[in-house]
Amino acid sequence: MAARNTLRRSFLYVPGSSQRFLDKSRSLTADCVAYDLEDSVTPHMKAEARSPRAESYRPARAIGDPGTGINSASDVTFVTDVVNHTLAQQQQQSSSGPSTRPPISLIALIETAKSLTNLTEICKASPLLQGLVFAAEDFALDLSITRTPSLTEFLFARSAIATAARAANLPSTIDLVCTAYKSDKADGSPPAALEEECRDGRRLGFNGKQCIHPSQAKTADAIFGPQAEETLWAMRVVIADEKAAAAGRGAWTLDGKMIDVPVAQKARAIVKKAEACGVDVAALREQWQHQEPE
């Protein structure tokens, strides 16, 4: 469960049983910090992880998307309790004045063959659903397959998840965890495997990545966010398209390439995401205000 937010480039898990990690999470810069109550918590620590820790789960700064991670059918009661408690708080706040608390969202983990074949039903299951997460290790266990560096064994599943999320208009599609987080380079730069996995996921249609270490979040944010050259191109298209539309032109060219409605819509989406990521799009618009359609 998470606050309603469409920017989840980095989806960082924090073990809910570790007070040290909970305290550290207050200063993390990941788009989404997921307080995990399942895979990263040993069975004998689950009760403690679920104990009331309001202060621990309340970040000192505004984390973009704080959430709680649960993934077992036995947790239905727990989910219901949290949802009911959250909705009750919202109703109480709304009765006392305008509420600043965002509505909660559900992020569904796809981790079995059965869930993969039921993607359409899952995407329609709740109006609170805001995204899908591919749990690769659980999926590999269910299918008795072995994960390889190429990730080709997950190609069908990943493509199906990204496509289903897009078809259901879910804003978030979060790719598998990269188990490499320690730098293998002398300069301390991110592992090559992490960078390649992020780029591969983006090519498949994912817009975020699960992270198991804070050091992975920066790489995920950078690769799943609009690139500088991409944002510049998108702003030029947006400005020129506005002028083309005013002149009654449905298709035109830029840098020798045709620009039509789908391309212009993609450019607008890139500019919108860039703005959400903190890019000064107003300055870019001013810089390219004289761009004309060719």
N, C-alpha and C positions, 0 to 999 in steps of 0.2 A: 504494500500500500504506500502511496506517496501523495504529496500535495499536487494539485493540478498544475502542470507545467509542461510545455512542449519541447523544451531544450534539455535533452538528456544525452549529450555527447559522451560523457563519462558516467558510469553507473557503478559507484564504488561500494563494495561490501565492507561493513565494519562488524566484527563479532559482538553480538549483544551481551556476551558473558564477560567481556573484558572491560573493566572500569578504566584501565589505562587507555585503551583504544577509543572508548566512548568519550573520554575527556579530550583526547587528541582530535576527535572528529569535529569539535567545535570550530577548529581553525582551518579545516580542509576546504579546498577550492573546487572540488568536483561538482559537476552540474547536479548530480543526484547522489546522496549518501544514504545507502540502504542498511539499516541496522538489522543484521541477519540473526534470526532466531533458529536457524536450521542447520545447514551444512557446515558452517564454521563453528558451531556450538556442539560440544560433546553431549551425549544423552544425559549424563548426571548433572550437567550445568544448565539444562533447558529451563528448569523451574526458576532458577536464580535469574536467568536472562529475561524471563517474562515478569519478574517482580516489578512493582511500580518504581520507575526511575525517572520521574518527570524532569528533574533538573539535568540528568545525564543526557536525555534525548532532546533537550532544548539547546540549540547551538547559540554561542555567544554572538555570532553574526548571522546574517540571513543566508543560510544555505539555500541554494536555488530550489532544491527538491528533496527534503528529508523524507525518508520512508522506512517501513519495517518489512523485513523479508521473512515470509513463511511459505512452506511448500508442501505440507502434508495434509491429506484428507482428514486426519485426526484433529486438525486445527480449525475446523469449521466453527466451533463454538467460540474460539478465541477471535477469529475474524469477525464474527457477528457482534461480539462484545465491543470490539474496537470501533467498528462501523457505527453501531448504535450510540456509543459514547461520543464519537465525533459529531454525529448528526445532532445529538442532544445539545452539545455545546454550541453548535451553529444556530440552532433554534433559539437557545437562550440568548445568544449574542444578538440575533436579529430582532428579538422582542425588546431588547434594551437599546437598540440603535443600529446604525450601519455596521456590518461585520467586515473585519479586515482579514478574517481567517478564510483561506482558500478551501474549496471543496476537495475532499479526498479523491484519489484515483486508484484504480487497480491495475497492476502490471502482471500479466499472466506468464508463468514460466512454461515453456514447451519443452518437455523432457522425456517423452515416451513416444513410441510408434502410435499408440492410440490417440494421444493428443494431437499428433501431426495429421492424422486422418480426420480429426474432428475440428480442424482449424476454423471452418466457417461457423460452426455452432459456438465455439469458444469466443470468437470475435463478436457474436451477437448476444452473448450471455448477460451482459450488464451494461447499462449506460455509463457506469463509472469506469469501464475499461478504457485505458489510455495507451496501452502498448503491449507488445509481446517480447519476451526474452528467450533466447535459445540456450537451454541448459545442456551443453554438448556432452559433458561427462556422464550425466544421467542418461542421456539419449544413447551414448555409446554402450553403457552398461545394459540398457534394455534390449538393444539389438545385437549384443555380443560382438561388437566391432572394436577395432583398435584405432585410436587417434594417431594420425601421422602428420608430419610437418606441412604437407601439401593441403591437408584438410579436404581432399577430394571426396572422402567418405561421407562428408556432411553437406556436399553441394546441393543435393536434392532437398534435404530438410531446410537448409538455410534459404534457398530460393523460394520454397513454398511458404515459409514464415514471412519473409519480406513481402511477397506478393499478396498474401492473405491480409496482412496489416494494412497495406496500401489500399486493397479493395474495400476494406472496412473503414477506411479513413481514420485509422488510428495514428496518432502523431509520432509514436515512438516504436522503433524496431531495434532492439538491443542485441548485439552479436555476442558470440561465445567468449569465454574467458581466455586470455593468453596466460599460460602458466609461467612464462618468462618475465621477470621483472627486474632482476639484477643486471646491470650493464655488463656487457662482455667486451667493451671497448676501453682503451686506455684513457680516452677523454671523458668517460663517464656518461656518454650519450645513451639514449634508450636502446634496448636490444633490437637488433634488426628484425627478429621474429615478431615483436610487438608492432613495429611500424608496418610491416608487410601484412599482418593480419588485419590491422585497421584499414589499410587501403583496399584489401581484398573484400572486407565487409562492406565498405562504402560502395565498391563496384557492384556488389550484389543487391544493393538497395537498403542496407542497414544505415541508421543515422546515429548510432551510439554503440559503445562497447562496455561490457562488464569489466570491472577492474578489481583486483584483489590486493593491490598495494597503491598507496597514494602517488607514488612516482609514475604510475601508468596513466593517471588521469590527465596530466599535461599533454602527453602524446595523443591520447584519444580526443581531447578537446581540440587540439590543433588539426588533426587529420579529418575529423568529422565536422569541423567548422568550415565555413567558406574560405577558400584560399584567396590571397590578396589579388592575384591575377584574375581569378574567377569573379571576384566581387567587382573589380574594375570593369570587366567585360559586361557584367550584368547591369551595372549602372548606366553604361553607355547605351545598352539595348533599351533599357527602360526609358531613358530620356528621348532617344531617337524614335521609339515606338509611339510615345505620346505625340510627337510632332507628325509622325506618319498617319496616326489615327485622325488627327485634326485635319489632315489634308485628304482624308478618305482613302488612304492606301492600306490595303489589308496585308500585303507582303512587300518586303523591301530587302535591301542587302546592307551588310556591315562587314567591312574588311573582305569583300568579295564573296561572302556567304549569305545565303538567303535566310531571312528572319520572317517567320510567320507566327500565327497565334500561339501554338504550343511552345515555341522557343521564347517568345516574349513572356508567357506565363511562367516559364521556368526561371527566367531572369528576375522577375518580380519576387519569386519565392526565395531566390538566392539573396537578393537585397534585404528582404524581410528577415531572413535568418541571420545575415551579417549584422543587422541592427540589433537583434536579440543577443548576439555574441559580443556586443560592445563596439562594433566598428562605427566610426563616425561617417555615416552615410550622407548626412547633410553636407559635409565638407566635400565628399566625392561628387555629389550632385552639383555643387557650385563649381567644382573644378571642371566638370564635363557638361556644363549647361549649354554649350554651343554645339554639342554633338548633333549632327544631322543624319537622317536616313539617306543612304546612297541610292 
